[in-house]
Amino acid sequence: MKQRVAHTAPDAWRYRWIVLGTATFTQAAAGFFVQGIGSMGIQLQRELGLSTAELGLLISAAQLVPLVGLLAAGELLDRYNERWVVGVGAIVVAGGLGLGSLAPGYGWLLVVLVIVGAGYSTVQPGGSKSVASWFDSSQRGFAMGVRQAGLPLGAALAAAVLPFLAEAHGRQAALLAGSLVALLGAVAFLVLYRRPPASDVRRPAAREPLRAQLAARLRTAREPSMVRIMCSGVSLISVQYGVAVLTVLYLHDSASLGAGAAAAVLVAAQGAGVAGRICLAALSDRVRQGRHAVVAGCMAAVVPGMAVLMTPAGRSPGVAVAALVWLGFFGFGWYGPWVALVTESAPPDRTGFALGLAMSANQVAIVVVPPLLGLLRDLTGSFTPAWALLTVMTTAALAITARARPRGRGLPGASPASP
């Protein structure tokens, strides 16, 4: 359906701040429950009798469908209006969580979270593309950072609310709350999102033969810059989800903090992630080395933070809290500049596909890493192997991406023309 913005051109471009706020809210709302599962770890383990690996599998279940769903969403976004792709996906998230409030046990909860993941597949790339289309390269990093801050913001709110809701009324109440929040995000995006004025009238593109389309996508996937982007994303998303799923359990078991205090630290780490996504993305708009350098800096920063947690000092509550807040800033803050890097490295007509491809690579880590970290904890009785695995992954990815040499569009750090 053709979108119209009933303003003069300057007024229409001021509407981008409404688009940014809407996309940020929808991101926070859609990810509210899934990002908050780790904060309910103690309650879920007690109520459902879960091991740490089974708790990690709950997070993986919501991220299973996006392994292919993100690629499908990217194709849809290159063909259809982001308003409907994102809005309908958020409605599926709300419906799935609503069904989850009726789930009788662990097995059914896993099934419900798979459904939630199918809807969530559209929200990440769709929201990123919608914001990228409204902001030129001089502000795109900052705008993408604000929008991507919606994820840790939703997670921080979830960590502040869901454990106490689950403690007082059970997991069903927490799921129902997540459903209502996701529905609010869907309605907001459907009502408020508009395409930028330049997109109001679109010339029909000539359809390429299927073989040519597949060849173009394979070239994008094999581009060295895209490979480096995916390596950095996989390592940092592993750190992000490792911190999300292990923080409360680590502080409770190793630093002897109560469930409420441990959840509060996770809120603080997520809050640091909100600040990190905005500040680091804004920095990437200004540094001469470009967004690639900021992403590499995040990888370099998380390594000492995890190293501290592997030492006896990491069992001290004060040291552990400081390390986890540090990891929150860099281990969650990387995503804003990273997404801007993906959009600027992609050919203009394949931005949706590039976002879907890079985010699909991340999904592999999101599905595999949380239960693997939980299994390491269960088998060894220690959190040290889990932190060590994340440290090795990040160090290896940093070594690979350090060979990148940004030179122009289609390579890391390149900036496209203004929309």
N, C-alpha and C positions, 0 to 999 in steps of 0.2 A: 504494500500500500504506500502511496506517495505521501511523504511527510512534508509539512509546510511549517515554517517558523514565521509567525506573523509579526515581524519586526523589521526595522531598517537593518542594513548590514551590520553597522557597529553594535546595535542592540542585540542582534542575533548572536554575534560572537561573544557578548557578555553572558549569554545563556550557557556558555561552556561551564561556568562555575556551578550552575544548577545541575548540569549533567554530571560533573565531577562529584558533587555531593550525593547525588542519587546513586551513581555507580558504587561509591564507597559504602553507602548504607546497605545497598543490596548485597555487596560482597560480605559485609559483616554479618548480615542477617542470615544469608544462606550457609555460611560457615560456622554459625554460632554453636550448634550442638556438636557437630563432628569435631571441631577444634577444641571443644570443651570436655571430650570423653576422658582425656588423661587426668583432668582435675577431679573427676569422680572415681578415680582408680580404687581408692580405699573402700568406698561404698559399694562399688560394683563387685570387687573381690569378695566382700563380706556377704552381699546379698545373693550373688550367683555362684559363689565358690570358685572363682576364676584364678588361674595361675597368671603370672606376669605375661607369659607368651600369649595366653588367651585374651588378655586385656589388649595387648598390641594388635591381635588379629581383628578386634572390633574396629580399630582405626583403619586397618588395611581393607576391611570389607567395604567401607564407604568409598575407598579409592580404587576398587577393582575395575568397575566398569569404565572409569575415565582412562584406563590404559588404551582403549580403542575409542572411547566416547569423545576424548579431546580431539582426536583427529577428525572424527565425524563432525564435531562442533565447529572446528576450523573451516571445514568445507562449507558448512551451512552459513557461517559468518561471511565467507567470500561471495555468497550468492544471495542471502536474504538479510532483511533488516534486523539489526542487533536487538531491537526492542522486543521482538517476538521470540527470538532464539533464547535470550536471557530470561525474559519474563516467564515463558512456559517452563524452562528448566527450573527456575526457583519455585514455581508452583508444584512441580514434581517432588522437589525436596520437602516442601511443606506437607504434601500428601503422604510421602513415605514416613516421615516422622510421626504424623498423626496415626498411621497404621502401627508404628512401633510402640505407641503408648498402649496398644492392646496386645502386644507380643507377650506370650506367657513365659518365655525362657530364653536362654542364651542362643540356641539355634535359630529361633525365629527372629531374634534381634539382629543376627548376622544377615539374614535374608533381607530384612527391612533396610539395613544400612547399604546393601548392594543397590536397592532401588533408589535410595537417596543419592548415591554416587552417580547414577545415570542422569539425574537432573542437574547435579552440581557440575557435570562435565561442561555445561554451556556457560556457567557463570564466570569462571576465571578468564578464559580467552575472550568471551563476549564483552565483559566489562573492560578488559584491557584495550580491546580494539575500539570500543566506543569512546574511551577517553583519548586514545592516541589520535583519533580522527579530528578531535576538537582543538588540540594544542599543537603549536609548531615546536620545532626542535629546541628553541630557547627556553621553553617552559615544560616540555614534555616529561623530562625526568622528574621534576617536582610534582607535576600533576599525577604521574604514574605512581610516585611514592605515596602521595596522599591516598590515592585509590587503593593501592595495595596495602596501606595501613589498615584498611577495613578488616583484613583477615586477623592480625593479632589483636585489633581492637575488639572484634567479636569474640575472639578467644579469651581476652582478658575479662570481658563482661561475663562470659560463660563461666570462667574459673571463679569469679566472684559470686555467681548466683547458683549454678547447677549443683555443686556439692552440698550446699545447705538445703536446696530444694529436694535433692535426692535423699538426704538424711531425714528430712521432716516428712516427706510424702512418698518416697520411693522413686525408682527410676522412671516409672510411667509418667509421673508429673513433670520430670525433667524433659522427657521426650515431647510431651504435649507443649511445653513452653517453647522448645526448639521449633516445633511446627508452626506455632503462632508467629514467632519472630520471622521465620522464613517467609511466611505468607505476607507479612507486612513489607518485606523487601521486594517480593514479586509485584505487589500492587504499586509500590512506589515507582519501580522501573517502567512498568507498563503505562502508567499515567504521565510520568514526567520526562521520559527519555525522548529526545528528538535527534535526528541526524543533523550535522552541520549544514549550513546553507549550500556549500559546494556540492553536497550530495543530494540536494533536492531533485535535480534532474540528472538522470544517469543515462549515458548512451549505452545501448545494448552492445555487449562485447561479442565478437565472433566466437562461436564455440569451436575450440580446438578438438581434433580427434582424440579419442581416449588414450591412445598410445602416446601422443605428444604431451597430454596432461600428466600422465604417469612419469614420463621421462623428465619433465620439468620438476616434478616433486622429488624425484630421486636425486636430481642434481642439487636441489636445495638441501636435502638430507645429508648428502656427502660433502657439502662445502666445508672446508676445514674450519672456517669461523663458526659454523653451526655446530660442528663436533665439539669444539672447545666450549661453546656456550652450554651445550648439554652436559659436558663433564663437570663444569662448575655448578650447574643447577642441581645435578644429581648429588654431589657431595654436600652442598649447603642445605638442600631440602632434607637430607638424611640427618644433619645436625638439628635442623628445626624440629623435625618430628621426634627425634631422640630426646631433645629437651622437653618437648610437650608431653611425651608419654612417661618419662622417667623422673622428672623433677620432684613431683609430690612423693613418689615412692622412695626416691633417694634421700630426700630430706627427712622422711619419716623413719626410714630404716637405718641410715648411716649417720645422720646429724641429730637424731632423736627429737625432731620437731613433731608437734601434734598435727592432726589432719588439717585443722583450720589454719594454723600458721604456715604449713607447707603449701596449702592452696593459695594463701596470700602472697607467698614468694613467687609462685607461678604467675599470679596476676601482675606482680611487679616486673617479672621478666617479659611478659607479653606487652606490658606498658612500655618497657624499654624498646621492644620491637616496633611498636607504633612510632615512637620517636625516631628510631633508626631508619625505618622505611621512608620517612619524610626527609630527614636531614641528609641521609646518604644519597637519596635520589636527587635532592636539590644540589648537593655537592657535585654529582655527576654531570649536571648542566654546565658547570663552571671550570672543572679541572681540565688542563690542556691534554692530559693523557686519555680523557674520555671515560665512558662508563665501564669499559673493561677494567681499568685500573682500580676503580672503586670496588667492583665485584671481587677482584683478586685481593684487594686489601681486606675485605670481609673474611675471605678464606684464611689469610694470614693471621687475622685477629682471633678467630675461634680456636685455633690450635692451642695456644697457651691457656685459654679458658678451660678447655677440656683436660689439659695436662694437670691443672691444679686439682681437679676433681679426682684424679687418679692418685694423689699423694695423701699422706695422713692429714695434712692441713685441710684437705677438702672435707673432712668429717667435722671440722669446726663450723658451727652454724653461721658465724659471721663471714668466714672465708667462703663457705659454700654459697651463701646468698649473694655475695659480691661477684663470684664467678658466674653464677647463673644469670644475674642481671646483665653482666658483660656479654654472655652468650646470647641473651635475649636481644640486645642492641644489634650485634653483628650477625648472629645466627638467624634472626628473623628479619633484620633490616636490609639484607642484601637483595630482597625480592624486587623492590621498586626499581633500582637501577638495572637489574637483570632483565626485567620485562621490557623496559625501555630499550635496552640493548637488542633484545630479540626483534622488536618491531622495526628498529632502524637497520637491522642487518638483513631483513627480508626484502625480496622484490615487492614493489608496491601492490601488485595484483595477487600476491600470495601471502599477505600478512597474516590472515586467519590460519592458513595452513602452517606457517612457520611457528606461530604461537601454539597451535595444537600439537605440532611435532615436539617442540622443546618441552612443553608441559607434559606430554605423554612419557617422555624419557624420565621426567621427575616422578611420574606416577609409578614407574617400576620400583624406584627406591621407596616411595611411600607405602607401597603394598608389601615389599619384602623386608624393609629395615625394622619397623616397629616390632613385629613378632620375633624377628631374629635377635634384636636387642633383649627382648623379654626372655627368650630362650637361653641366651647367654647368662642372664641373671639367674634364671632357675637352675641351670646346670652347675654353675660355679659358686652360687651363693654370694656373688660380689658384683658390684656395678663396674668395677675397673675394666673387665674385658669389653663391655659395651662402649665405654668412653674411649678405649684404645682403638676399637674398630673405627669409630667415627673420626678419630685423629688421623689414622692411616689413610682413610678414604680422602679426607680433605687435603692432606699433604700431597698425595699422589695427583689429585686434580689440580692443585696449585702448580705443581711442576709441569703438568701438561699445558695448562692455559698460559703459563709464563712465556711460552714460545710465540704467542699471538703478536702480530704486528699490524694494528689497525691502519688502513690506508684510504678507505672510501666506503661508499654505500655497498652493502653486501658483505662488509667485514666489521668486526667488533669496533664500536666506538663511532661508526659513521653516522652522520646526521642527514636525513632526507630534507627535501625542500619543504617549506611550510605548506599546510593543507590549504 
